[in-house]
């Protein structure tokens, strides 16, 4: 293979090489420094005059005497079922002091797009054991449902709880977790590993860790490494895989850093204009394929910068994914765990996975009624701040009390509290027992008769003449 000694410029993690033969986009590159050491890279851009190479290990020590070799192949991950229980770097190398993984095959980390006609429709309810998700923002197998968080909120704890507790009720099937940490601190990495080992979840997990002090370029391949491993387990080993990606904000920051080094024209807030397409190449690798037994469900986590849900990262993510789970700083300030705010949260595939034979016949109506009552109670809090609680009617006071009870009993649960969907729905009916039957406008008479037990005094609905 030819070696080139035509490096003209180094910018951040990028090296610019002139006068090369035809080079393919995404090709692997070996860089040999004057002292004999080597670095690895990938072709990021190519033209007739110039090839741009992103270097995985950083560009320190590279000078005009450095030699560049284009290897003519793309990045591949060696996959095997032996990866379960292992901890790998963001580049797919073992970092748990275990032996090298002997791969069954090597797969391009870019993945192959799923033909839309071949996609199966998600329909299986995944029970996470978290009431606010199971009852009101239901996760369905094959879905991509991100968690929108903020700095300092317990999104990692919620992700780990879901990883421990997630299951499809009534089915004994092979289940695996692929966890990818991007730009996380050593402290966060140790927290994740302790929890995986303590709970035994590591045995059914593959963990990829790209730490904050690892190269930013490596951060761009970490989620693709994780999804390549997930696709192997799901579509070749017939396993159901939950992929947790944290933190997508760190991934997008690396994307912006590379874009700036390439001197690209920036889009919104300095992020590259192609960020939507780039994120889609990650999120769209979730799903079900007709004729295959396995599935990939994605739970990406992103921290909203300045708690701004209109920021480009959550904004674009919301367009691509099927809903969002939003964490609330206000609920966190009240010491409520998990601080999931059900009002801005949404699962667009919820109706496909609930109802008779999946969860329970009353699921949709209970969810709608809880949402309506809680929304009205939250609105009344603003009114109380202006006129005082004494000015409220008896009906308004009921909904104000309902909002407080909903937060303290339904939203609040322990980090190891694994609630069944039946228990969650029963708890919802217990809360609705404080509301008279005639005020439950989103529940049918049949469901009221079967499940509703009013705990207060009967309410006279007829008009009383003076």
Buried (B, 14 or more C-beta within 10 A) or exposed (E): EEEBEBBEEBEBBBBBBEEBEEBEEBBBBBBBBEEEEEBBBBBBBBEEEBBBBBBBBBBEEBEEEBBBBBBEEBBBBBBBBEBBBBBBBBBBEBBBEEEEBEBBEEBBBBBEEBEEEEBBEBEBBBBBBBBBBBBBBBBBBBBBBBBBBBEEBBBBBBBBBBBBBBBBEEEEBBBBBBBBBBBBEEEBBEBBBEBBEEBEBBEBBBBBBBBBEBBBBBBBBBBBBBBBBBBBBBBBBEBBBBBBBBBBBBBBBBBBBBBBBBEBEEBEEEBBEEBBEBBBBBBBBBBBBEEEBBBBBBBBBBBBBEBEBEBBBBBBBBEBBBBBBBBBBEBBEEEBBBBBBBEEBBBBBBEBBBBEEBBBBBBBBBBBBBBBBBBBBBEBEEBBEEEEEEEBEEEBBBBBBBBEBBBEBBBBBEEEEBBEBEEBBBBBBBBBBBBBBEBBEBBEEEBBEEBBEBEEEEBEEEEEEE
